[in-house]
């Protein structure tokens, strides 16, 4: 279950079936991605990958995974994305941590992942889907995104001031940070 259901967002926005579901879903997905990127998970940012003899190596920042854990890898492209089981962990000659998982594919030379990919414990992939404050924060961000996408930002308000041009800036997250409170990732190094 996602943080925001399409029908829920359409109902809150009061738009019924006026707009294409794909347009509304894009906004819901963007809001969910924004909120989830600020929440704490047992995860790592993946900054490089390679595949040799059907063994994929994922280079990451401060690997916390252990052998046997099931992970969900995203943002690394094919064939690296998907459900993976950690088979080995370690550090390279430069002190960069990594973990390995079996993937049947032709060899792929080491390459950087920009922006960073992500590996999260599979058991935590839907950790916040049922947390009301996280769902409400995602819904609030989705509404801001929708208003910015469809509204006319040049109109004057009742106080004859033009709306702030940075509606989707840092203030967007500040407005929902109280809802997210104890769930925010304070490590600050993940991408």
N, C-alpha and C positions, 0 to 999 in steps of 0.2 A: 504494500500500500504506500503510495507516495505521500509526501507532506501535504500536498494540495491536490484534491480531486478536481478534474475539469468541471464537473457539474457544480461543485461547491464554489469555485471561482466565478463561474458564469452567474450563479445566483447572487453572490455578494456584489458583483459589479452591476447586476440588474440588466444584463445585455441579452438574455435569452439566447436565441439562435441567429442574432443579427450578424455576428462575425463568424468566420470560418473556425471550426474547432482547432485546426492546426495553428492558427494565429494565437488563440487563447492558450493553447497548450505550450507554445514557445515561451510565453510570459510565465506560466506556472513552472516550467522547467528551469527557466533562468532564476526565478526567485528561490526555488529549492536549491539550486546549485550555489547561489550566493550564501544562503543561510547555512547549508551543510559545510561550506568551506571554512566557517568560523567555529564550528562545534568540535569538541574533542572526541577523538576516536583512537583506538589502538591502530595506528596507521603510520606509513612512511611515505615521503615524497621520493619518487623514482626519477633520477636524473640521467640514467643511461641504461642501455640494454645490449645484450649480445646473445647469440645462440650458436652453440658448437656441439656437434654430435648429439643432437636432440636434448640438450640441457641448456635452458635459458638462465642467464645470469642477469639479475636486476641490481643495478648500482643505486644506492640510496643514502639518505642522510640518517645516521644513527639507527641502524636496523635494530628492532626490538623483537623480531619474530624468532621462533625456535623451530627446529625440525619437527615436521608432522602437522604444523598448523595449516588450516585451510584459509586461503586468501582470495579476495576478489581484486584483480588488477584492472585498472582503467587508465586511459590516457596515454598508453604506450603504443597503440596501433597493433595491426595484425602482424604476427600470430601471438603477440605477447598478452593482449587483453583476455580476460576470462577468469575462470576459477582455477586456482593453482594450489598445490600442496608443497610446502617448503621441504626441500630434500637436503639442503646444506646451507650453512651460513659462514661468513668470514670477512676478512679485510684484504684488500689488495696491497701491493707494495707501497702505495702512497697513503695508506691508512683509510681508504674509502671503504665503507661497509657494503656488503652485498648479501643477497640470498639467491639460491638456485631452485629451479623447479623444472620438471620434465615437460617438454613440448616437442612433439614430433613435427619437424619441419626442416627445410634446407638450412644450412648454416647462414648466419647473418653476422657481419662484422660489427664490432662495438660501435654504437652510435649514441649521441646525446639525445635526450628527450626534453624539448623546449616547446611549450611550457611543461613543467614536470608532470609525470604520470603519478599514479597513486596506487598503493596497495593497502587494503584494510582487511582486518579479520572478517571473514564471511559472516560469522555469528553477529557482527556489529553493523552489517550493511544497512539494516533497517532499524537500528537502535532508536532513532528519534521519531519514527513515523507515528507512534502513539503518544508522544509527549505533547500535551495541549499547548504549552507555551511556545514550543518550537513550531508547531503547526500555525499558531496565530501570528508569529513573527514572519513566517514565510508568506502567509496570506496578506499581511500588511505590506510587505515588500512587493508582492505581486500587484497589489492595487496601485502602489506608487509607479511601478513599471508601466502598468496599463494606462494610467492617467497621463503619464509622460508621452507614451506612444500615441495616444489618440487625442489628447487635449491640445488646446492652443495656448502655449506658454506665454504668448505675447499679450494676453488680456490683462487688464488692470483689475486688482482686487477691490474690495469695498473700502480699503484705506488708501486707494489710488496709488498703490505701490505695485510694480510688476512683480510677478512671482520670481523667486530666486532661480537663477539659471542653472544651479547645481543641485536640482532636486534629487538626482541619482548619485550624488556624491557621498561623502562620509556621513553627512547628517541622516541619510536614509538608514544606515545601520545604527546610528546613535538613537534614533527613535524606537528601535526595537531591542536595544541592548539590555534593557531591564527585563524583558521577557526571557531572554536567553541566559542571563545571569550565570548561574552555576554550571551551565553547559558549555561556556565559551572555552576555546582552546587558548591557553595562555603561553604555550611554548613559542609561538611566533615565528617558527622557521619553516613551516610546511607551505607548499605552494598550492 
